Amino acid sequence: MGFVPKKRSKRIRGKVKAFPKDDPTKPIHLTAFLGFKAGMTHIVREVDKPGSKVNKKEVVEPVTILETPPMMIVGVVGYIETPKGLRAFKTVWAEHLSEECRRRFYKNWYKSKKKAFTKSCKRWQEDLGRQEIERDFKKMKKYCKVIRVLAHTQMKLMHRRQKKAHIMEIQVNGGTVGAKIKWAREHLEKPVPVSQVFAQDEMIDVIGVTKGKGFKGVTSRWHTKKLPRKTHKGLRKVACIGAWHPSRVQFTVARAGQKGFHHRTEINKKIYRIGQGVHKKDGKLVINNAATDYDTSNKSITPMGGFPHYGIVNCDYVMLKGCIMGPKKRVITLRKVRLALKKPL
């Protein structure tokens, strides 16, 4: 019952409903990132788990590949604490916003006048506007308790059909409020790679929307027991849907309806590898981003013929243990863990 109502998600991008708790003693860092599900493959690794039957033995494990091009930081948001929770106090946008970012604010880009953010950009070019921006940053430093940055994905790097970027607020944790604002200002209009946010062997949370299945019956949707073979008018049903009184069907009774396309959060997924994308070194194209200490052959993380229904992974990628929600090409939110495991996997 923890997932009721089972209805379609309002958004296709996984929403971070709670960021990790801030610790001022730690260095400044981002707490989330966006990636795109490319597909699954498998790895062979040696288990290091004393006491286990498979200790020092090789095991084959399934992994998921997420393409994670660097995210562009385009804004800073300051939040103040109120009796009802956090409230956005000031928002400062960068001077230059790319077309893929501004597309997100229009339903039909080609029909629009493409005037979004023209006034906010002019603030950076005029003396009076620059004074207002400095005043906003000073007020943030004085009153705000939480600082978040506005970042968007770079769709042009992925060579996909979609041109509209995904934008999200990412909380900045670690250090003082003043240091966070300084860090955010320094990184405006600059890309942040996934290697600056996460590290290898780190546990993370994965947020996204599952595959849509459409209208499904009660047996498929709620996994209720099938009725006996000779049942009248079908087997894949719930026999009793409630008492005579109250003369209504309770919400706790399993019914047919929408299955899939639900917003879900999976916690404690292990990062097996953060790989570098295709890049040039000494004038030569380097695609060797899937080699290991034991397998030194020159190969890419993309399998022969590309990932089915996705294609070639050219940007940085994250390799996660096991499977995650969603179909190929689905945007997935990666977040720092909120509930760490007591025993490491």
Backbone hydrogen bonds, N-H to C=O, Kabsch-Sander energy under -0.5 kcal/mol:
donor,donor_aa,acceptor,acceptor_aa,energy
4,V,1,M,-1.3
7,K,5,P,-1.7
9,S,261,F,-2.4
17,K,15,K,-0.9
26,K,23,D,-1.7
29,H,173,N,-2.5
31,T,171,Q,-1.2
33,F,334,L,-2.3
35,G,332,I,-2.8
36,F,67,E,-2.3
37,K,330,R,-2.2
38,A,65,I,-2.6
39,G,65,I,-1.2
41,T,63,V,-2.3
43,I,61,E,-2.4
45,R,59,V,-2.3
47,V,57,K,-2.4
49,K,47,V,-0.6
52,S,49,K,-2.2
55,N,52,S,-1.2
56,K,47,V,-3.0
57,K,54,V,-2.0
59,V,45,R,-2.7
61,E,43,I,-2.4
61,E,59,V,-0.5
63,V,41,T,-2.6
64,T,320,L,-2.6
65,I,39,G,-3.0
66,L,64,T,-0.5
66,L,318,V,-2.5
67,E,36,F,-3.0
68,T,66,L,-0.5
68,T,316,D,-3.0
71,M,192,V,-2.2
72,M,152,H,-2.6
73,I,71,M,-0.5
73,I,190,K,-1.7
74,V,72,M,-0.5
74,V,150,L,-3.3
75,G,150,L,-1.0
76,V,92,V,-2.5
77,V,148,R,-3.3
78,G,90,K,-2.8
79,Y,146,V,-2.8
80,I,87,R,-2.6
82,T,85,G,-1.7
85,G,82,T,-2.0
87,R,80,I,-2.2
89,F,78,G,-3.5
90,K,78,G,-1.1
92,V,76,V,-2.8
94,A,74,V,-2.7
97,L,95,E,-0.5
102,R,98,S,-2.0
103,R,99,E,-2.0
104,R,101,C,-1.0
105,F,102,R,-1.4
106,Y,103,R,-1.8
109,W,107,K,-0.5
112,S,108,N,-1.0
118,T,115,K,-1.7
121,C,117,F,-1.5
122,K,118,T,-1.3
123,R,119,K,-1.0
124,W,120,S,-0.5
124,W,121,C,-0.9
125,Q,122,K,-1.0
126,E,122,K,-1.2
130,R,126,E,-2.4
131,Q,127,D,-1.9
132,E,128,L,-1.8
133,I,129,G,-2.2
134,E,130,R,-2.3
135,R,131,Q,-2.2
136,D,132,E,-2.4
137,F,133,I,-2.3
138,K,134,E,-2.1
139,K,135,R,-2.3
140,M,136,D,-2.3
141,K,137,F,-2.2
142,K,138,K,-1.7
143,Y,139,K,-2.8
144,C,139,K,-0.5
144,C,140,M,-1.9
145,K,79,Y,-2.6
146,V,79,Y,-1.6
148,R,77,V,-2.8
149,V,170,I,-2.9
150,L,75,G,-2.4
151,A,149,V,-0.6
151,A,168,M,-2.5
152,H,72,M,-2.3
153,T,166,H,-1.9
155,M,153,T,-0.9
157,L,154,Q,-0.9
158,M,155,M,-1.2
159,H,155,M,-0.7
160,R,155,M,-0.7
165,A,100,E,-2.6
168,M,151,A,-2.4
170,I,149,V,-2.9
172,V,147,I,-2.7
173,N,29,H,-2.5
173,N,171,Q,-0.6
175,G,24,P,-0.9
175,G,26,K,-0.9
180,K,176,T,-2.1
181,I,177,V,-2.3
182,K,178,G,-2.2
183,W,179,A,-2.4
184,A,180,K,-2.6
185,R,181,I,-2.5
186,E,182,K,-2.2
187,H,183,W,-1.4
188,L,185,R,-1.0
189,E,73,I,-3.2
190,K,187,H,-1.9
192,V,71,M,-2.9
196,Q,193,P,-1.3
197,V,194,V,-1.1
198,F,194,V,-2.5
201,D,271,I,-2.4
202,E,199,A,-1.4
204,I,269,K,-2.7
205,D,335,R,-3.1
206,V,266,E,-3.2
207,I,333,T,-3.0
208,G,264,R,-2.3
210,T,262,H,-2.5
213,K,259,K,-2.4
214,G,259,K,-0.8
216,K,257,G,-3.4
221,R,217,G,-2.4
222,W,218,V,-2.4
223,H,219,T,-1.1
224,T,218,V,-0.7
227,L,235,L,-2.0
231,T,228,P,-1.5
234,G,231,T,-0.9
237,K,235,L,-2.2
239,A,237,K,-0.6
241,I,239,A,-0.5
248,R,246,P,-2.4
250,Q,248,R,-0.6
253,V,250,Q,-1.3
257,G,216,K,-2.3
259,K,214,G,-2.3
261,F,211,K,-0.9
264,R,208,G,-3.0
266,E,206,V,-3.2
269,K,204,I,-3.6
271,I,202,E,-2.4
272,Y,270,K,-0.7
272,Y,319,M,-2.8
273,R,319,M,-1.2
275,G,273,R,-0.5
275,G,317,Y,-2.1
278,V,314,N,-2.8
279,H,286,V,-1.6
281,K,284,K,-3.0
284,K,281,K,-1.6
286,V,279,H,-3.8
287,I,285,L,-0.6
289,N,287,I,-2.1
290,A,299,K,-1.5
292,T,295,D,-2.8
296,T,294,Y,-0.6
299,K,297,S,-1.1
306,G,303,P,-2.4
307,F,311,G,-2.9
310,Y,307,F,-2.2
311,G,307,F,-1.9
314,N,312,I,-0.8
317,Y,275,G,-2.0
318,V,66,L,-2.5
319,M,273,R,-3.1
320,L,64,T,-2.6
320,L,318,V,-0.6
321,K,270,K,-2.4
322,G,62,P,-2.7
329,K,37,K,-3.0
330,R,327,P,-1.3
332,I,35,G,-3.3
333,T,207,I,-2.9
334,L,33,F,-3.2
334,L,332,I,-0.5
335,R,205,D,-2.8
336,K,31,T,-2.6
337,V,203,M,-0.7
340,A,338,R,-0.6
